[in-house]
Amino acid sequence: MPKAYSDDLRCKLLEGYEAGAGSLRNLALQFRVSWGFVKKIRKQQLATGQKERPVQKRHGRKSRIDAAMQEKLRAWLREQPDLTEAELRERLARLGVRVVKSRVGQVLRQMGLRRKKIAAGKRARPRRKPQAA
C-alpha cells in the first residue's frame, strides 16, 4: 500500500495556492502529485480549516470485550490456567458478552496470552502406550 504524502507537502501546496503561486492544477504538476489529490486536500482544508491531514477515525464497531472484560479474562486464567477459548467464551456469554468463536483468541493474543486448543474432555487423559507386536 502506498504511503501517505507528508503534512509538509500538503501545507506547502496549500500555502502556495493561498499565496497565488498558481492554480491547483498547476501546483499539482509542480509538486508532482495527482490532480485528484490536490482537489481532495483543498476540499478537506475548506471543510476543517486545517492544512494538515485529518486524524484517522477508527473503522468498525467497538469491541464488546473492553478493558473490564479483559481483566475478567486475566483473572479467570490466573485462577484456572488451562481454560480453553471455548470455555472462556461460555463464561463471557454468561456475563452477557456474546462474541464469535475467533474473537476470544484475538483478544488473548492482543493481551499477550496464548491458549491451548485441546477440548475439556481430553485434558486429563493419560498417554497411550505403544502396543507390542
URQUI-V478608 format. One record per helix or strand of 2 or more residues. SS is the DSSP state (~ for helix, > for strand). FROM is the first residue (numbers start at 1). TO is the last residue. If there is no record, write none. Layout:
ss: [SS & SS]
from: [FROM & FROM]
to: [TO & TO]
//
This chain:
ss: [~ & ~ & ~ & ~ & ~ & ~ & ~]
from: [7 & 24 & 35 & 67 & 85 & 101 & 120]
to: [18 & 31 & 48 & 79 & 94 & 110 & 122]
//
